[in-house]
Amino acid sequence: MSSLVYTPLEEIEKVHGIVREGFAHGTGKLADVESRKNQLLQLGYAFKDNFSRWADALKQDMGRPKLESYESDLPP
């Protein structure tokens, strides 16, 4: 199991800049609505494709039984 590692304070501005640049696609503008909708759809597919891994993580982190996670924490 990996341990929690915090981002050093002196790196936060650099990381923020990288993320902001990537989000803006280098143009200084947000991605168009269709691109953002597509990204959300891909995120949904990634969640759905890894559903059991999410349940495993909830069990490991919180001791929650898989059935309980399926019923209350994880959307269908």
HTML snippet that shows the backbone in 3Dmol.js (N, CA, C, O; Angstrom):
<script src="https://3Dmol.org/build/3Dmol-min.js"></script>
<div id="view" style="width:600px;height:400px;position:relative"></div>
<script>
const pdb = `
ATOM      1  N   MET A   1       0.836  -1.171   0.000  1.00  0.00           N
ATOM      2  CA  MET A   1       0.000   0.000   0.000  1.00  0.00           C
ATOM      3  C   MET A   1       0.886   1.241   0.000  1.00  0.00           C
ATOM      4  O   MET A   1       1.846   1.321   0.766  1.00  0.00           O
ATOM      5  N   SER A   2       0.567   2.209  -0.857  1.00  0.00           N
ATOM      6  CA  SER A   2       1.370   3.423  -0.903  1.00  0.00           C
ATOM      7  C   SER A   2       0.965   4.357   0.229  1.00  0.00           C
ATOM      8  O   SER A   2      -0.164   4.321   0.718  1.00  0.00           O
ATOM      9  N   SER A   3       1.904   5.182   0.625  1.00  0.00           N
ATOM     10  CA  SER A   3       1.626   6.106   1.720  1.00  0.00           C
ATOM     11  C   SER A   3       1.254   7.474   1.153  1.00  0.00           C
ATOM     12  O   SER A   3       1.615   7.808   0.024  1.00  0.00           O
ATOM     13  N   LEU A   4       0.546   8.241   1.929  1.00  0.00           N
ATOM     14  CA  LEU A   4       0.118   9.575   1.538  1.00  0.00           C
ATOM     15  C   LEU A   4       1.319  10.500   1.484  1.00  0.00           C
ATOM     16  O   LEU A   4       2.103  10.572   2.430  1.00  0.00           O
ATOM     17  N   VAL A   5       1.460  11.213   0.363  1.00  0.00           N
ATOM     18  CA  VAL A   5       2.559  12.154   0.196  1.00  0.00           C
ATOM     19  C   VAL A   5       1.950  13.501  -0.175  1.00  0.00           C
ATOM     20  O   VAL A   5       1.245  13.617  -1.177  1.00  0.00           O
ATOM     21  N   TYR A   6       2.224  14.512   0.633  1.00  0.00           N
ATOM     22  CA  TYR A   6       1.705  15.845   0.378  1.00  0.00           C
ATOM     23  C   TYR A   6       2.596  16.593  -0.607  1.00  0.00           C
ATOM     24  O   TYR A   6       3.807  16.376  -0.652  1.00  0.00           O
ATOM     25  N   THR A   7       1.989  17.470  -1.389  1.00  0.00           N
ATOM     26  CA  THR A   7       2.736  18.320  -2.309  1.00  0.00           C
ATOM     27  C   THR A   7       3.431  19.412  -1.500  1.00  0.00           C
ATOM     28  O   THR A   7       2.788  20.105  -0.712  1.00  0.00           O
ATOM     29  N   PRO A   8       4.736  19.566  -1.692  1.00  0.00           N
ATOM     30  CA  PRO A   8       5.443  20.625  -0.967  1.00  0.00           C
ATOM     31  C   PRO A   8       4.886  22.005  -1.344  1.00  0.00           C
ATOM     32  O   PRO A   8       4.533  22.233  -2.501  1.00  0.00           O
ATOM     33  N   LEU A   9       4.808  22.905  -0.392  1.00  0.00           N
ATOM     34  CA  LEU A   9       4.234  24.230  -0.629  1.00  0.00           C
ATOM     35  C   LEU A   9       4.910  24.969  -1.786  1.00  0.00           C
ATOM     36  O   LEU A   9       4.248  25.661  -2.560  1.00  0.00           O
ATOM     37  N   GLU A  10       6.213  24.819  -1.895  1.00  0.00           N
ATOM     38  CA  GLU A  10       6.933  25.540  -2.956  1.00  0.00           C
ATOM     39  C   GLU A  10       6.607  25.011  -4.358  1.00  0.00           C
ATOM     40  O   GLU A  10       6.941  25.670  -5.343  1.00  0.00           O
ATOM     41  N   GLU A  11       5.978  23.863  -4.474  1.00  0.00           N
ATOM     42  CA  GLU A  11       5.623  23.302  -5.784  1.00  0.00           C
ATOM     43  C   GLU A  11       4.188  23.609  -6.204  1.00  0.00           C
ATOM     44  O   GLU A  11       3.825  23.386  -7.359  1.00  0.00           O
ATOM     45  N   ILE A  12       3.382  24.108  -5.297  1.00  0.00           N
ATOM     46  CA  ILE A  12       1.959  24.288  -5.593  1.00  0.00           C
ATOM     47  C   ILE A  12       1.731  25.268  -6.743  1.00  0.00           C
ATOM     48  O   ILE A  12       0.927  24.992  -7.633  1.00  0.00           O
ATOM     49  N   GLU A  13       2.418  26.395  -6.739  1.00  0.00           N
ATOM     50  CA  GLU A  13       2.249  27.370  -7.826  1.00  0.00           C
ATOM     51  C   GLU A  13       2.619  26.765  -9.176  1.00  0.00           C
ATOM     52  O   GLU A  13       1.929  27.000 -10.168  1.00  0.00           O
ATOM     53  N   LYS A  14       3.693  25.994  -9.224  1.00  0.00           N
ATOM     54  CA  LYS A  14       4.123  25.361 -10.470  1.00  0.00           C
ATOM     55  C   LYS A  14       3.068  24.364 -10.944  1.00  0.00           C
ATOM     56  O   LYS A  14       2.697  24.363 -12.118  1.00  0.00           O
ATOM     57  N   VAL A  15       2.590  23.525 -10.045  1.00  0.00           N
ATOM     58  CA  VAL A  15       1.571  22.529 -10.397  1.00  0.00           C
ATOM     59  C   VAL A  15       0.292  23.227 -10.848  1.00  0.00           C
ATOM     60  O   VAL A  15      -0.335  22.809 -11.821  1.00  0.00           O
ATOM     61  N   HIS A  16      -0.092  24.280 -10.148  1.00  0.00           N
ATOM     62  CA  HIS A  16      -1.292  25.039 -10.525  1.00  0.00           C
ATOM     63  C   HIS A  16      -1.161  25.574 -11.949  1.00  0.00           C
ATOM     64  O   HIS A  16      -2.100  25.484 -12.740  1.00  0.00           O
ATOM     65  N   GLY A  17      -0.011  26.124 -12.266  1.00  0.00           N
ATOM     66  CA  GLY A  17       0.220  26.651 -13.617  1.00  0.00           C
ATOM     67  C   GLY A  17       0.130  25.576 -14.680  1.00  0.00           C
ATOM     68  O   GLY A  17      -0.445  25.800 -15.745  1.00  0.00           O
ATOM     69  N   ILE A  18       0.692  24.412 -14.401  1.00  0.00           N
ATOM     70  CA  ILE A  18       0.651  23.305 -15.361  1.00  0.00           C
ATOM     71  C   ILE A  18      -0.787  22.844 -15.590  1.00  0.00           C
ATOM     72  O   ILE A  18      -1.207  22.628 -16.727  1.00  0.00           O
ATOM     73  N   VAL A  19      -1.529  22.699 -14.508  1.00  0.00           N
ATOM     74  CA  VAL A  19      -2.916  22.255 -14.624  1.00  0.00           C
ATOM     75  C   VAL A  19      -3.741  23.296 -15.364  1.00  0.00           C
ATOM     76  O   VAL A  19      -4.529  22.955 -16.246  1.00  0.00           O
ATOM     77  N   ARG A  20      -3.566  24.552 -15.013  1.00  0.00           N
ATOM     78  CA  ARG A  20      -4.326  25.619 -15.664  1.00  0.00           C
ATOM     79  C   ARG A  20      -4.019  25.676 -17.154  1.00  0.00           C
ATOM     80  O   ARG A  20      -4.926  25.840 -17.969  1.00  0.00           O
ATOM     81  N   GLU A  21      -2.769  25.544 -17.506  1.00  0.00           N
ATOM     82  CA  GLU A  21      -2.376  25.563 -18.916  1.00  0.00           C
ATOM     83  C   GLU A  21      -2.990  24.388 -19.667  1.00  0.00           C
ATOM     84  O   GLU A  21      -3.493  24.548 -20.779  1.00  0.00           O
ATOM     85  N   GLY A  22      -2.947  23.217 -19.060  1.00  0.00           N
ATOM     86  CA  GLY A  22      -3.534  22.040 -19.700  1.00  0.00           C
ATOM     87  C   GLY A  22      -5.028  22.168 -19.857  1.00  0.00           C
ATOM     88  O   GLY A  22      -5.587  21.733 -20.864  1.00  0.00           O
ATOM     89  N   PHE A  23      -5.692  22.765 -18.865  1.00  0.00           N
ATOM     90  CA  PHE A  23      -7.136  22.937 -18.930  1.00  0.00           C
ATOM     91  C   PHE A  23      -7.510  23.915 -20.027  1.00  0.00           C
ATOM     92  O   PHE A  23      -8.522  23.737 -20.705  1.00  0.00           O
ATOM     93  N   ALA A  24      -6.694  24.948 -20.204  1.00  0.00           N
ATOM     94  CA  ALA A  24      -6.986  25.970 -21.200  1.00  0.00           C
ATOM     95  C   ALA A  24      -6.488  25.582 -22.585  1.00  0.00           C
ATOM     96  O   ALA A  24      -6.689  26.333 -23.540  1.00  0.00           O
ATOM     97  N   HIS A  25      -5.843  24.429 -22.715  1.00  0.00           N
ATOM     98  CA  HIS A  25      -5.321  23.939 -23.997  1.00  0.00           C
ATOM     99  C   HIS A  25      -4.353  24.932 -24.635  1.00  0.00           C
ATOM    100  O   HIS A  25      -4.221  24.981 -25.858  1.00  0.00           O
ATOM    101  N   GLY A  26      -3.679  25.722 -23.804  1.00  0.00           N
ATOM    102  CA  GLY A  26      -2.664  26.632 -24.306  1.00  0.00           C
ATOM    103  C   GLY A  26      -3.202  27.869 -24.995  1.00  0.00           C
ATOM    104  O   GLY A  26      -2.418  28.683 -25.482  1.00  0.00           O
ATOM    105  N   THR A  27      -4.521  28.038 -25.053  1.00  0.00           N
ATOM    106  CA  THR A  27      -5.096  29.181 -25.754  1.00  0.00           C
ATOM    107  C   THR A  27      -5.525  30.294 -24.819  1.00  0.00           C
ATOM    108  O   THR A  27      -5.823  31.399 -25.272  1.00  0.00           O
ATOM    109  N   GLY A  28      -5.561  30.023 -23.522  1.00  0.00           N
ATOM    110  CA  GLY A  28      -6.054  31.012 -22.584  1.00  0.00           C
ATOM    111  C   GLY A  28      -7.566  31.008 -22.470  1.00  0.00           C
ATOM    112  O   GLY A  28      -8.146  31.812 -21.740  1.00  0.00           O
ATOM    113  N   LYS A  29      -8.208  30.092 -23.202  1.00  0.00           N
ATOM    114  CA  LYS A  29      -9.668  29.977 -23.142  1.00  0.00           C
ATOM    115  C   LYS A  29     -10.036  28.575 -22.671  1.00  0.00           C
ATOM    116  O   LYS A  29      -9.276  27.625 -22.857  1.00  0.00           O
ATOM    117  N   LEU A  30     -11.185  28.463 -22.071  1.00  0.00           N
ATOM    118  CA  LEU A  30     -11.682  27.149 -21.669  1.00  0.00           C
ATOM    119  C   LEU A  30     -12.034  26.329 -22.901  1.00  0.00           C
ATOM    120  O   LEU A  30     -12.299  26.876 -23.972  1.00  0.00           O
ATOM    121  N   ALA A  31     -12.032  25.030 -22.738  1.00  0.00           N
ATOM    122  CA  ALA A  31     -12.446  24.149 -23.823  1.00  0.00           C
ATOM    123  C   ALA A  31     -13.925  24.389 -24.100  1.00  0.00           C
ATOM    124  O   ALA A  31     -14.669  24.803 -23.211  1.00  0.00           O
ATOM    125  N   ASP A  32     -14.344  24.129 -25.323  1.00  0.00           N
ATOM    126  CA  ASP A  32     -15.755  24.333 -25.656  1.00  0.00           C
ATOM    127  C   ASP A  32     -16.631  23.334 -24.906  1.00  0.00           C
ATOM    128  O   ASP A  32     -16.146  22.340 -24.364  1.00  0.00           O
ATOM    129  N   VAL A  33     -17.907  23.616 -24.887  1.00  0.00           N
ATOM    130  CA  VAL A  33     -18.854  22.813 -24.112  1.00  0.00           C
ATOM    131  C   VAL A  33     -18.836  21.350 -24.563  1.00  0.00           C
ATOM    132  O   VAL A  33     -18.873  20.450 -23.724  1.00  0.00           O
ATOM    133  N   GLU A  34     -18.782  21.108 -25.835  1.00  0.00           N
ATOM    134  CA  GLU A  34     -18.788  19.719 -26.332  1.00  0.00           C
ATOM    135  C   GLU A  34     -17.557  18.963 -25.860  1.00  0.00           C
ATOM    136  O   GLU A  34     -17.650  17.783 -25.521  1.00  0.00           O
ATOM    137  N   SER A  35     -16.409  19.620 -25.834  1.00  0.00           N
ATOM    138  CA  SER A  35     -15.193  18.961 -25.346  1.00  0.00           C
ATOM    139  C   SER A  35     -15.322  18.624 -23.873  1.00  0.00           C
ATOM    140  O   SER A  35     -14.918  17.544 -23.441  1.00  0.00           O
ATOM    141  N   ARG A  36     -15.881  19.538 -23.106  1.00  0.00           N
ATOM    142  CA  ARG A  36     -16.044  19.288 -21.678  1.00  0.00           C
ATOM    143  C   ARG A  36     -17.070  18.188 -21.432  1.00  0.00           C
ATOM    144  O   ARG A  36     -16.899  17.366 -20.531  1.00  0.00           O
ATOM    145  N   LYS A  37     -18.138  18.170 -22.232  1.00  0.00           N
ATOM    146  CA  LYS A  37     -19.134  17.089 -22.105  1.00  0.00           C
ATOM    147  C   LYS A  37     -18.478  15.741 -22.410  1.00  0.00           C
ATOM    148  O   LYS A  37     -18.736  14.752 -21.725  1.00  0.00           O
ATOM    149  N   ASN A  38     -17.635  15.707 -23.432  1.00  0.00           N
ATOM    150  CA  ASN A  38     -16.949  14.475 -23.799  1.00  0.00           C
ATOM    151  C   ASN A  38     -16.013  14.024 -22.682  1.00  0.00           C
ATOM    152  O   ASN A  38     -15.921  12.831 -22.393  1.00  0.00           O
ATOM    153  N   GLN A  39     -15.322  14.969 -22.057  1.00  0.00           N
ATOM    154  CA  GLN A  39     -14.438  14.613 -20.944  1.00  0.00           C
ATOM    155  C   GLN A  39     -15.225  14.026 -19.777  1.00  0.00           C
ATOM    156  O   GLN A  39     -14.787  13.058 -19.154  1.00  0.00           O
ATOM    157  N   LEU A  40     -16.387  14.610 -19.480  1.00  0.00           N
ATOM    158  CA  LEU A  40     -17.227  14.074 -18.410  1.00  0.00           C
ATOM    159  C   LEU A  40     -17.743  12.682 -18.749  1.00  0.00           C
ATOM    160  O   LEU A  40     -17.822  11.813 -17.882  1.00  0.00           O
ATOM    161  N   LEU A  41     -18.094  12.477 -20.014  1.00  0.00           N
ATOM    162  CA  LEU A  41     -18.545  11.160 -20.456  1.00  0.00           C
ATOM    163  C   LEU A  41     -17.428  10.133 -20.301  1.00  0.00           C
ATOM    164  O   LEU A  41     -17.670   9.017 -19.842  1.00  0.00           O
ATOM    165  N   GLN A  42     -16.208  10.503 -20.681  1.00  0.00           N
ATOM    166  CA  GLN A  42     -15.069   9.599 -20.537  1.00  0.00           C
ATOM    167  C   GLN A  42     -14.800   9.296 -19.065  1.00  0.00           C
ATOM    168  O   GLN A  42     -14.445   8.170 -18.716  1.00  0.00           O
ATOM    169  N   LEU A  43     -14.967  10.297 -18.202  1.00  0.00           N
ATOM    170  CA  LEU A  43     -14.798  10.084 -16.767  1.00  0.00           C
ATOM    171  C   LEU A  43     -15.838   9.092 -16.259  1.00  0.00           C
ATOM    172  O   LEU A  43     -15.524   8.218 -15.451  1.00  0.00           O
ATOM    173  N   GLY A  44     -17.071   9.225 -16.732  1.00  0.00           N
ATOM    174  CA  GLY A  44     -18.129   8.286 -16.359  1.00  0.00           C
ATOM    175  C   GLY A  44     -17.799   6.871 -16.789  1.00  0.00           C
ATOM    176  O   GLY A  44     -17.996   5.923 -16.029  1.00  0.00           O
ATOM    177  N   TYR A  45     -17.297   6.727 -18.009  1.00  0.00           N
ATOM    178  CA  TYR A  45     -16.909   5.393 -18.492  1.00  0.00           C
ATOM    179  C   TYR A  45     -15.769   4.816 -17.662  1.00  0.00           C
ATOM    180  O   TYR A  45     -15.764   3.625 -17.350  1.00  0.00           O
ATOM    181  N   ALA A  46     -14.799   5.664 -17.304  1.00  0.00           N
ATOM    182  CA  ALA A  46     -13.680   5.196 -16.488  1.00  0.00           C
ATOM    183  C   ALA A  46     -14.184   4.719 -15.125  1.00  0.00           C
ATOM    184  O   ALA A  46     -13.715   3.710 -14.599  1.00  0.00           O
ATOM    185  N   PHE A  47     -15.134   5.448 -14.566  1.00  0.00           N
ATOM    186  CA  PHE A  47     -15.709   5.039 -13.285  1.00  0.00           C
ATOM    187  C   PHE A  47     -16.441   3.716 -13.435  1.00  0.00           C
ATOM    188  O   PHE A  47     -16.260   2.802 -12.631  1.00  0.00           O
ATOM    189  N   LYS A  48     -17.264   3.618 -14.465  1.00  0.00           N
ATOM    190  CA  LYS A  48     -18.052   2.398 -14.689  1.00  0.00           C
ATOM    191  C   LYS A  48     -17.135   1.196 -14.949  1.00  0.00           C
ATOM    192  O   LYS A  48     -17.378   0.105 -14.434  1.00  0.00           O
ATOM    193  N   ASP A  49     -16.097   1.398 -15.736  1.00  0.00           N
ATOM    194  CA  ASP A  49     -15.176   0.308 -16.067  1.00  0.00           C
ATOM    195  C   ASP A  49     -14.379  -0.176 -14.858  1.00  0.00           C
ATOM    196  O   ASP A  49     -13.892  -1.306 -14.848  1.00  0.00           O
ATOM    197  N   ASN A  50     -14.246   0.671 -13.844  1.00  0.00           N
ATOM    198  CA  ASN A  50     -13.457   0.335 -12.651  1.00  0.00           C
ATOM    199  C   ASN A  50     -14.319   0.270 -11.398  1.00  0.00           C
ATOM    200  O   ASN A  50     -13.828   0.483 -10.290  1.00  0.00           O
ATOM    201  N   PHE A  51     -15.595  -0.022 -11.571  1.00  0.00           N
ATOM    202  CA  PHE A  51     -16.565  -0.029 -10.488  1.00  0.00           C
ATOM    203  C   PHE A  51     -16.124  -0.905  -9.316  1.00  0.00           C
ATOM    204  O   PHE A  51     -16.183  -0.477  -8.163  1.00  0.00           O
ATOM    205  N   SER A  52     -15.686  -2.119  -9.607  1.00  0.00           N
ATOM    206  CA  SER A  52     -15.291  -3.027  -8.524  1.00  0.00           C
ATOM    207  C   SER A  52     -14.027  -2.537  -7.820  1.00  0.00           C
ATOM    208  O   SER A  52     -13.843  -2.798  -6.631  1.00  0.00           O
ATOM    209  N   ARG A  53     -13.161  -1.837  -8.536  1.00  0.00           N
ATOM    210  CA  ARG A  53     -11.960  -1.291  -7.914  1.00  0.00           C
ATOM    211  C   ARG A  53     -12.325  -0.179  -6.930  1.00  0.00           C
ATOM    212  O   ARG A  53     -11.696  -0.045  -5.881  1.00  0.00           O
ATOM    213  N   TRP A  54     -13.344   0.619  -7.268  1.00  0.00           N
ATOM    214  CA  TRP A  54     -13.832   1.636  -6.331  1.00  0.00           C
ATOM    215  C   TRP A  54     -14.367   0.969  -5.068  1.00  0.00           C
ATOM    216  O   TRP A  54     -14.079   1.406  -3.953  1.00  0.00           O
ATOM    217  N   ALA A  55     -15.144  -0.086  -5.253  1.00  0.00           N
ATOM    218  CA  ALA A  55     -15.700  -0.799  -4.095  1.00  0.00           C
ATOM    219  C   ALA A  55     -14.576  -1.392  -3.253  1.00  0.00           C
ATOM    220  O   ALA A  55     -14.630  -1.347  -2.024  1.00  0.00           O
ATOM    221  N   ASP A  56     -13.570  -1.941  -3.901  1.00  0.00           N
ATOM    222  CA  ASP A  56     -12.415  -2.482  -3.164  1.00  0.00           C
ATOM    223  C   ASP A  56     -11.717  -1.384  -2.365  1.00  0.00           C
ATOM    224  O   ASP A  56     -11.317  -1.603  -1.222  1.00  0.00           O
ATOM    225  N   ALA A  57     -11.573  -0.209  -2.965  1.00  0.00           N
ATOM    226  CA  ALA A  57     -10.914   0.902  -2.279  1.00  0.00           C
ATOM    227  C   ALA A  57     -11.727   1.353  -1.067  1.00  0.00           C
ATOM    228  O   ALA A  57     -11.164   1.638  -0.010  1.00  0.00           O
ATOM    229  N   LEU A  58     -13.051   1.419  -1.220  1.00  0.00           N
ATOM    230  CA  LEU A  58     -13.895   1.797  -0.078  1.00  0.00           C
ATOM    231  C   LEU A  58     -13.791   0.767   1.041  1.00  0.00           C
ATOM    232  O   LEU A  58     -13.788   1.112   2.223  1.00  0.00           O
ATOM    233  N   LYS A  59     -13.707  -0.498   0.650  1.00  0.00           N
ATOM    234  CA  LYS A  59     -13.561  -1.545   1.666  1.00  0.00           C
ATOM    235  C   LYS A  59     -12.223  -1.398   2.385  1.00  0.00           C
ATOM    236  O   LYS A  59     -12.156  -1.474   3.612  1.00  0.00           O
ATOM    237  N   GLN A  60     -11.166  -1.188   1.616  1.00  0.00           N
ATOM    238  CA  GLN A  60      -9.832  -1.073   2.207  1.00  0.00           C
ATOM    239  C   GLN A  60      -9.702   0.196   3.059  1.00  0.00           C
ATOM    240  O   GLN A  60      -9.163   0.147   4.165  1.00  0.00           O
ATOM    241  N   ASP A  61     -10.187   1.319   2.552  1.00  0.00           N
ATOM    242  CA  ASP A  61     -10.016   2.591   3.261  1.00  0.00           C
ATOM    243  C   ASP A  61     -10.972   2.777   4.430  1.00  0.00           C
ATOM    244  O   ASP A  61     -10.599   3.324   5.468  1.00  0.00           O
ATOM    245  N   MET A  62     -12.209   2.318   4.255  1.00  0.00           N
ATOM    246  CA  MET A  62     -13.226   2.616   5.254  1.00  0.00           C
ATOM    247  C   MET A  62     -13.812   1.381   5.925  1.00  0.00           C
ATOM    248  O   MET A  62     -14.652   1.489   6.819  1.00  0.00           O
ATOM    249  N   GLY A  63     -13.358   0.199   5.484  1.00  0.00           N
ATOM    250  CA  GLY A  63     -13.881  -1.032   6.057  1.00  0.00           C
ATOM    251  C   GLY A  63     -15.326  -1.301   5.668  1.00  0.00           C
ATOM    252  O   GLY A  63     -16.020  -2.076   6.325  1.00  0.00           O
ATOM    253  N   ARG A  64     -15.771  -0.664   4.608  1.00  0.00           N
ATOM    254  CA  ARG A  64     -17.159  -0.777   4.185  1.00  0.00           C
ATOM    255  C   ARG A  64     -17.356  -2.035   3.345  1.00  0.00           C
ATOM    256  O   ARG A  64     -16.618  -2.250   2.384  1.00  0.00           O
ATOM    257  N   PRO A  65     -18.328  -2.863   3.685  1.00  0.00           N
ATOM    258  CA  PRO A  65     -18.609  -4.051   2.872  1.00  0.00           C
ATOM    259  C   PRO A  65     -18.997  -3.645   1.446  1.00  0.00           C
ATOM    260  O   PRO A  65     -19.636  -2.614   1.233  1.00  0.00           O
ATOM    261  N   LYS A  66     -18.605  -4.463   0.490  1.00  0.00           N
ATOM    262  CA  LYS A  66     -18.875  -4.135  -0.912  1.00  0.00           C
ATOM    263  C   LYS A  66     -20.360  -3.917  -1.172  1.00  0.00           C
ATOM    264  O   LYS A  66     -20.736  -2.975  -1.869  1.00  0.00           O
ATOM    265  N   LEU A  67     -21.203  -4.780  -0.619  1.00  0.00           N
ATOM    266  CA  LEU A  67     -22.632  -4.650  -0.857  1.00  0.00           C
ATOM    267  C   LEU A  67     -23.138  -3.286  -0.378  1.00  0.00           C
ATOM    268  O   LEU A  67     -23.950  -2.651  -1.051  1.00  0.00           O
ATOM    269  N   GLU A  68     -22.665  -2.847   0.767  1.00  0.00           N
ATOM    270  CA  GLU A  68     -23.075  -1.539   1.278  1.00  0.00           C
ATOM    271  C   GLU A  68     -22.592  -0.425   0.344  1.00  0.00           C
ATOM    272  O   GLU A  68     -23.323   0.535   0.100  1.00  0.00           O
ATOM    273  N   SER A  69     -21.386  -0.544  -0.170  1.00  0.00           N
ATOM    274  CA  SER A  69     -20.868   0.450  -1.117  1.00  0.00           C
ATOM    275  C   SER A  69     -21.711   0.486  -2.374  1.00  0.00           C
ATOM    276  O   SER A  69     -22.037   1.561  -2.878  1.00  0.00           O
ATOM    277  N   TYR A  70     -22.064  -0.680  -2.883  1.00  0.00           N
ATOM    278  CA  TYR A  70     -22.894  -0.737  -4.085  1.00  0.00           C
ATOM    279  C   TYR A  70     -24.251  -0.081  -3.860  1.00  0.00           C
ATOM    280  O   TYR A  70     -24.793   0.554  -4.765  1.00  0.00           O
ATOM    281  N   GLU A  71     -24.791  -0.229  -2.677  1.00  0.00           N
ATOM    282  CA  GLU A  71     -26.117   0.308  -2.406  1.00  0.00           C
ATOM    283  C   GLU A  71     -26.112   1.793  -2.068  1.00  0.00           C
ATOM    284  O   GLU A  71     -27.056   2.505  -2.412  1.00  0.00           O
ATOM    285  N   SER A  72     -25.069   2.272  -1.402  1.00  0.00           N
ATOM    286  CA  SER A  72     -25.129   3.653  -0.918  1.00  0.00           C
ATOM    287  C   SER A  72     -24.093   4.612  -1.486  1.00  0.00           C
ATOM    288  O   SER A  72     -24.376   5.800  -1.633  1.00  0.00           O
ATOM    289  N   ASP A  73     -22.924   4.132  -1.802  1.00  0.00           N
ATOM    290  CA  ASP A  73     -21.850   5.050  -2.208  1.00  0.00           C
ATOM    291  C   ASP A  73     -21.632   5.131  -3.712  1.00  0.00           C
ATOM    292  O   ASP A  73     -21.281   6.190  -4.234  1.00  0.00           O
ATOM    293  N   LEU A  74     -21.833   4.046  -4.394  1.00  0.00           N
ATOM    294  CA  LEU A  74     -21.499   3.991  -5.820  1.00  0.00           C
ATOM    295  C   LEU A  74     -22.760   4.057  -6.662  1.00  0.00           C
ATOM    296  O   LEU A  74     -23.677   3.255  -6.483  1.00  0.00           O
ATOM    297  N   PRO A  75     -22.805   5.013  -7.583  1.00  0.00           N
ATOM    298  CA  PRO A  75     -24.011   5.126  -8.419  1.00  0.00           C
ATOM    299  C   PRO A  75     -24.118   3.962  -9.383  1.00  0.00           C
ATOM    300  O   PRO A  75     -23.108   3.360  -9.749  1.00  0.00           O
ATOM    301  N   PRO A  76     -25.324   3.645  -9.791  1.00  0.00           N
ATOM    302  CA  PRO A  76     -25.516   2.520 -10.747  1.00  0.00           C
ATOM    303  C   PRO A  76     -24.948   2.830 -12.107  1.00  0.00           C
ATOM    304  O   PRO A  76     -25.026   2.000 -13.013  1.00  0.00           O
TER     305      PRO A  76
END
`;
const viewer = $3Dmol.createViewer("view");
viewer.addModel(pdb, "pdb");
viewer.setStyle({}, {cartoon: {color: "spectrum"}});
viewer.zoomTo();
viewer.render();
</script>
